[in-house]
Amino acid sequence: MKSIASAFAFCFLFLSVGVAQLSPVPSLQPTPLEAFAHQPATHVAWSKQVGSLDSSEAHAVVTALVLEDTAQPPDRMRGIRIDFSSSESSDVVYLGEETLGVYKNALDEIGRNVPGSRTGARDNLAPGGISYLGACVFRSEKPPRIHSLSAAYYFAPDSEGLYLSAFKNGGFRFADQDPSRLSAAIAAAIDQLKNQSAHGTQPAHRAWGPEDPRAVT
């Protein structure tokens, strides 16, 4: 698994696809935070909603949280949970605190590249197709194997906006919304979790490494 520090190089990433979509990955490993959340002895010690995304197609709620088990002293892990829902599917993704800065930076990079990419993306859009503008941190030739988050800005014939996927149940489209809204929610989560740390909710030192934000290695 590559380190988080190696993921800070970004680039334009365009992907044009036709009407058919890629099949979702049937089986994915949980992130460390998700695995901890699903243990029988784990409970939510603290949580706070820090943002949401809404469109005619999908809804997402971003919650900062501290998880704790019943050990003495208790193990704790911090991060965010994103609850996705649409008329066709739903999903929940857990991202550890140590990865949040990488996700925020990737979203900011995509947002900065959208204005300069719009004309070219629309000029090259195939009839009935979709183009995606992403960041290198989400790119890999390997299939995803971690139930994590991927983000891109999509250009479709009738709309454009933020596209989010956790690889399990397809993706969720948020028309007319750029990545800044999710970036702001993650920034708010980082601040809230720092405040929790200052008040004594220190995370445990666990054997798990952080999830790869690319969700592929």
Phi, psi and omega in degrees: 000129181282153183286158178298324183298333182283356187263012187269006175267126183242161176202169172293137174223107178254136174226122178251130180229159177276202183292322180292142180251159178290145179287142179293154178285127187286331185220124182228148175282144177286154169292162177304321180293320178295317179299318179294319181299329185268002175288142186302328184270001183271140175223165178276112179279332179199145175205155177204129175291130183243357179174169177206159177230136180222141172210178178291344183254334189206165179220142177217140177238130181253124183234126171279140184208155172242122179257146185215143175254183187265010178294161178237109357288156185288147168279142178227145172223147183235155178167209178231154171240132176245119178262116179257145173208148174211180179292343185252335185199173175213161180198158176227128180237139179247128179238127181291152182304325184292345181257352190296323179298324179294315178298316180300314180298321179294317178297318178297320180295316177300314180300320179293330184273347184299309184302318181283350182255347188301311184298312180296321180295318181286325178296328183261009183286124178289151178304123181075003183265180180223138173248144180238134174250116183237201178230153183300334181297338179261002188261138174196152175279346182272152175291150180294147177228356180247136177283080185234202186242139170233145184223149176202166172253127185254149174237114178243165181303326185249359182194171172206157180163197184278135177240126181235142180215143171247013170077348184274308190239046184074206183235176182231125184257136179236088184296144176066018176238130178267174185292350186296329181293316177290322177301318179295322178295319178294320177299318178296321178296318179301315180295316181296320180291326174297320178296321177295322177297319180295336180264012170104002178270069180285138178287154176285155172271108187252162180288337180293144168271166178294151176292147175286122181301339178281348177056033184227340188260000000 
